[in-house]
Amino acid sequence: MFFFRLLSRLPLPVLYLFSDLLYLVARYVISYRKKVIDENLKFAFPEKSPAERKNLRNKFYRNFTDAFFAETIKLLTISEKEFNRRFSIKNAELLDQAVQRGRSALMVTGHIFNWEFGVVGTNLHTKSEVETVYLKVNNPFFDQLMNQIRMRFGGYVTEKKAFRKSMLTLKKSPRIIMLGSDQRPPQSEKRYQRDFLNRPAVFFEGAEFLSKKMDAEVIYGEMKKIKRGHYEFEFSPLAAPPYDQHTPHSITDEFCRRLEENIRKQPDLYLWSHKRWKI
């Protein structure tokens, strides 16, 4: 941990020099998950030429190494002043207003770079208690490291399995719940299948279940990259009680529509290396 804290003290432009090197390795040396990325892009953007999709892939590699190395490591020790210079949030009051009305607010988003900025920024720019639900990393050291980063400016994290118990308190203790809602659930989980970016994909329906069961409001978080190291996160209402007129999967379907729209605006920011469409 000491090594990463020491590394995090370096200015972000210096960390980007290391990221540049990792980009060259990922793109030219090991061709990191090239086959998966190319297949995902081909289905998602059939209207684009092979040259355009190749350009998207190379931009993805750049964003991937920036986000997973330089920017995430920097979050470990970044000052509040520097963070606010690099990251802004629009409509954060929507989350607090839901809690003030006595309801929990479910903030749903996808794996668009840099989503870890979104976690840290939501903790910093809201007044209500924030709980981030996450999937445990197999390596205990990196699991601990990522959780320290996510709690940089407050809030707390709950592993997905433990959250199933804590979610029963949502009505009694309204709070903000952050959910990455585009992860691929394993076959052992209850899954919902629908088309996503032109082919079938499966989804968790945590937000669908929680909102309708606990009368929680659902807010979508849209990520936008302004320039290298600078991002904007914008919240907008997705769904709110009463839900008696909502059809099954209505909230998941609307989330997928918003996420597709978000991805198409800046497609090189999505996590294309993930085997997202494996059924």
N, C-alpha and C positions, 0 to 999 in steps of 0.2 A: 504493500500500500504506500509506503514511504516513497518508493521510486516514482509511482504515478503522481503523487502529490508534488514531488519535485519537478517532474516533467510538466505538470499542469501550470507551474509558476512561469513557464516560458511564455512570452507574448504569442498571441495567436498567429501573427505572420511568420514567426519562427516555426511553430508547429505545422504550419502549412507547407514548409519546406520538406518536412518528413512525409507529410501527406502526398506531396508531389512525387516523392520517391516510391511510395506505396502504390500510387496510381500507375506508375510505369511498370511496376512488378505485376500488378493485377491485370493490366491491359496487355502487356507484351510478353511477359515471362510465363506466368501461370495461366493466363486467360481465364480468370476466375469465373466459374460457372457460365462460361460463354454460351454453351449449348442451351442451357436453361433460359438465359436472358434473351437470346435470339428467338427461341421458340415463343416465349411470352410476348415479345414485341411484335412478332409476325402475326399472331392471333389478334392482339389488341389493336394493331394499326395496319390492317391489310391494304389500306389506301395509300400507305407510304411506300416509297421505293426502297430497295435493299440499301442503297446509299444513305437514305434518310434514317433508316432504322439503325444502320451501323453508327451513324453520328449520334443517335440517341443513346446507343449502348456505351459509346465512349464518354459521353457526358455523364451517364449514370455512374461509370467507374470513378469519375472525378468527384461527384457528389457523395458516393459511397465512402471513399477513403477520407474525404473531408469530414463527413458526419461521424463515422465510426471511430476515427482516430483523433484528428485535431480538435474538432469542436466538442465532442463528448468528453475527452480528457480535460479540456479547458474548463468545462462546467464544474469540475471538482473543486476549483479554488477561485473561480471568476468572481470579481467584485460585483456588487449590485449595480454600481454606476456603469461599469463596462457592459454588463448584461443588458441593461435598459437601453444602452446605445446601440446594441446589436439586435435587439428583439423587442417587438411591440405587439400589443394585443388590442384588438377592437372588440367592443361590446362585452367586456368581462363582467359587467354589471348584470348581464342576463343570468349568470350562474348564481350570484349573490341574491338577486331578486327572487329566484325560485325558492332558495333556502329561507328567505325572509317570509315567504308565503306559507312556510311550514312544510315544504316538499323538498325531497332530495333532487339534485340536478345531475343527470347522467350526461357527461361530456363524452361524445363519441367522435373518434377520428380514425384515420388510417395510417399506414406506415409510409408517410411522406416525409422526406428529409426537411428539417431535422426535428423529428417528433419529440426527442428528448428535451429540446428547447421548449416545446409546448408544455411538457410536464412541469419543468422548473418554472416557466413563466406563469402558468396558471396558479401555482403555489404562491408566487410572489405578488400577483396582481389581483387576487381575490381576498375577501375578508373572511369568508366561511372556511370551515374545516375541509381539507381536500384529502381524499383517499384515492390512491392510484392502485389499480388492480393489475398485477403482472404475472407472467409465466416464469417460473423459476429457471434460472440458467443452470445447466448441469454442473459447471465448475463453481464450487462454493466461494472461491476468492472473487471471481468476476461477478457472481451474484451479489455479494456484499458490496463490491465496488459500485455497481450500477445503482443499487439502492441508496448508497450515500450520495451519489450524484443527483438522483431524483428528489432527494429531500434537502437539497442545497439551501433552499430558502423556505423551509417549512413543509408542512404536510406529512403524510406517512404512507407507507406502501403495505399492501396486503397481497399475499400470494393467492392465486386464483382458487385453490382448494379451500384455503382458510376463509376466503371471502364468502363462501356459501353459507357459513355460519354467521358472519358479521352482517350479512345483508338483511337478516331478520330484524335488525335494529333501525332500518332506514326510515321507518315511519316515526319512531320515537326519537331518533336523533338525526334530523335532516342534515345532509352534507353534500358536498360535491364529490361525485364518483367519476374518475377518469378511466375510460375503457378504450383499448385498441381493438376495434370491432371487426377488423378484416383478417384476423389470423385464421389459419386453416385448422378446424377442430379434428382431433383424431377420430378414428372409426368408433372408439368406445364411447364417445360423447354423442348427445343428441345434436343432429345437424340439419340445417336447412339448405337445400340445393336450389340454385337459380343461376341464370346467366349473368356473367360479370365480365365486361370487356370482351364480348363476343364468344364466350364459351362457358360451359357449366363450371360452377365453383360451389364449394360448401362454406357455410358460415355458422359461427356461434350465434345464438339468439339471446345473449345475456341482457342486452338493452331492451329487446322486445319483451322478455319475460318480466324483468324488474320494473320497467315503467308501468306496465299494465297491472302487475300484482301489487306494487307499492305506491301507485299514483304519483310516480316521479315524472318530472319534466325532462325532455331530451333535447340537448343542445349539440349542434354539429360544430366541430372545430376545423376550419379550412386553413391549411398551411400554404404560405406563399414565400418564395425566396426572392429577396430584393436584389441582392448581390452576394458575393462570397462572404460568408460569415454574418449575414444580415437577413433576418426573417420577420414575417408578420403572420400572426395567428388571428383569425377573425371568427367570432362566434355568431351563430344564427339559430333561431328556434327550429327544431325539427318536429317535435310532437309534444302535446301537453294534455292532461286529463280534462274532461272525462274521456275514457277510451271505449265506451260501450258501443260507439258507432264504427270503431276501427275494425277492419278485416284482419284475419290472421296474416302474419308476416308484414303488415303494413309499415312498421317502423324499420324493420330490416331492409325492406325494399326501398324505402326513401333514403336510408343511409347509403345503400349501394348506388343509387342515382346521384346523390351528392358527391360521393367519393369518386365516381367515374368522371363527373364534371370537374372536380378538383384535379384529378390526374391529367386530364386532357389539356388543362391550362398550362401545366409545366410537367410533361411526361417524364423527363429525365430525373425527377425527384422521387419517383416511386421505387419501392424495393423489388425490382424485377428479378433479382437473383433468388428470390424465394420460390419454392415449388408450390405456389399458391393454388394452382388449378389441378393438383393431384387429387383425384376423387377416391 
